[in-house]
Amino acid sequence: MKTSAYKLPEDNVLISFSGGRTSGYMLHQILVANGGLPECAKVVFANTGREMNETLDFVQECSERWSVPITWLEYNRRDNKVTFDIVNHNSAARNGEPFKKALMQPKILPNVHRRFCTQELKVLTIKRYLVSLGWKEWTQCIGIRADEKHRLKKSTEKRWEHWYPLHDAVATKRTVVDFWNKQPF
């Protein structure tokens, strides 16, 4: 493992935690390499309400076992305005409520060519949260492995840059599977 690949950049860092094994492995490696997280680093999980219960349980267990605060967010609309809610394992939507609210926006239907649901339910919900904290710019840590090079993308956003520590550490699917095979959960 290239520990230096997991060293946090200076200033604000968003660690996007999808709730999957690769994302969990990445979070663990970042915690080890940095001896925990500084205040300027936030771990965020965006719940669409369509995740499996096992995913929600996994996110909670990672938070508890590794003593890392994970902020759970959900897309919401209040007074005809898009916003977000901070939830937790117990209060998280489990019947697609955030997803249904996003679909209530005028003239929007989910489709494979326009990633509206991912953008609204995850990317923009997280952005709204970070902006509410006063963040103006940040580095967004994304869990794409070295064997997924085709998924690497340079950020087109003005507020954030992408950081791919798993790719930099040459972590592959095998690396992630081997790690989880040794874990007690």
N, C-alpha and C positions, 0 to 999 in steps of 0.2 A: 504494500500500500504506500503510495506517495502521500505522506502526511501533509507536506507543504501544499499539495493541491487543494486541501480542505481548509487552509488558513483563510479566515474571513478578510475580505477587503476592508479598507478604512471606511468610515462613515456608515450610513444606514444600509442595512442588508435585509431583504425579505427572503426568507426560506420558505418556498412554496412546498407544502406537504400535501401530497395527493391522497395519502392514506394507503398507498401501495407499498410493496416490499422494497422496490428500488428507492423510492422516496424515503422510506424509513431507514434504509441502509445509509443513504446520503446524510440524513440528519444525524445519525449515530456517529459517523465519521467526522462530521463538522464539530460535534460536541467533544469528541476525544481530542481532535487536533487543536481545539481552542480552549480546552479546560472549562467547557460550558459556553454560555453566550453572554456577550455584553449587552447593555441596555439598547444599543443601537441596532440590534439584530432581533427580528420578530419571526417566529414560526407561525404560519397561518394555514389553516385548513378551511377550504370553502365547500360547504355542504349544499348540494343541490336538492336534497330531500329524496334523491333516487339512489343513494349509496346503499350497499348492503349493510345489514346490521353488523356483520363481521368486520367491515371496514371501519365503522364508527367505534367498535370495541377496540380495534387495533390502534387507532389514533389515540384513544384514551389510555390504553396500556403503555404505549410508547411514552406518553407524557408522564405517566406515573413512575414507570420503571427507571426512566432516565432523568427524572426530576427537571423536566423542561416545560415551561409554559407554552401551550399551543393555543392560539386564539382561533376559535371556531366562528366562522362568519356565514351568514345566509343573506341572499338577495331578498329585498322587500320593497314594497311600495306603500307609501303613506301620503294621503292628501294628493294623489295623482303625481307624486314625485318618487323617483327611484332613490332608494336608500339601502341600508344594510342593518342587520341585527347581529349582535354578539350573542352567541348561544353556547351551550356546552353539551356534553354527552347526554345528559338527561333531558335537556330541552330541545335538542336538535330535531328538525323535521324528518319524518320517516315515510311520509306519504306523498312526496313530490310537491309540497306546498310552494317552495321558492320557484321551482320550475313552472308550476301553473301560473304564478303571479307574473313571471317574466313573459309568458305567452300571452298575457292580457294586454301587452303593449300593442298599440294599433298597427295593423298591417304587417305583423311579423309572424312567420311560420318557420319552424325548425327545418333546416335542410343541410345537406352535406357540403354544399358549395360556399355557404356563408356561415361561419361558426358563431352565430348569434348566441346560442345557449352558453357555450364555453366563455365567450367574451363577457356576457352580462352576468352569468351566475358565478363566475370565478374571477377572471382578469379584472373587470371593472369593479366588482364588489370589493376585491382586495385593494384596488387603487383608491376607492372611496374611503375605505378604512384608514389606509396609510396617510392620505391627505388630511383626514380628520385628526390625525396625530400631529399634524404640522409638517409632515415630510414633504419636501419639494422635489427631491431626487433620491434615487436609491439604486442598489444593485440587486437584481432579482436572481436568486439562486434556483436553478431548475435541474431536476434529476433526469438528465438524459445521459445514458451510458456511452462508453467508447464504441460499442458495437451498434450504436444507433446514430451514426454520424449524419445520416440523411435527414434527421430531425433537428439538427442544429440550425438556429436562425439568429441573425443579428437583429437586435431590437430596432424597431422603427419608431419607438416612442421617445419623446423628449425627456420624460421624467426618469426613465430607468434604462439600465444596461443589463444584458443577460450575462450570467456566469454559470458555467457548466463544470462544476468540480469533478463529477464522476468521469466525464470525458477526459479532463486534464489528468486524472489519476489512473487512466486506462482501466477503469472498472468495467467489467462486462457482466452479462447475465449470469455467467458461471460464478463470478466474484460474489454477486448478490445472493445467489442460491447457497453457495458454500457458507456465507456469513449466517444466513437464517437457519441453516441446518444445525448450527452450533448454539442457537439461542433457545432459551427455555420457554419461549412463547411464540 
